Amino acid sequence: MAANSKVYKCLNPVGNQEPVDQFSLAPRVNDLNGKTIHLSICGEADIWVPLEKRLKTDFPEVNWTMKKTYGINPVKLSEEERKTTDAVILGVCW
């Protein structure tokens, strides 16, 4: 190091994150057999196509429904779909 070189110090931009309490918004579904899970996917197909294949392969006992949109806003469930759906997976990718 040269004698006239400057030494710079910087702070870590990540900072310190305080711990937070986590809680569920709904009770966990333990038995997926016969349940209806709705996939609401918006964005590019490079992520949701393999996700859809993987979920349907890993959980064949689930009744899967899906709505896809290529915009940034997910398609809302109809009133009838809300009554018959047990869970929703919202996937946003771009």
Secondary structure, 3 states (H helix, E strand, C coil): CCCCCCCCCCCCCCCCCCCCCCCCCCCCCCCCCCCEEEEEEEECHHHHHHHHHHHHHHCCCCEEEEEEECCCCCCCCCHHHHHHCCEEEEEEEC
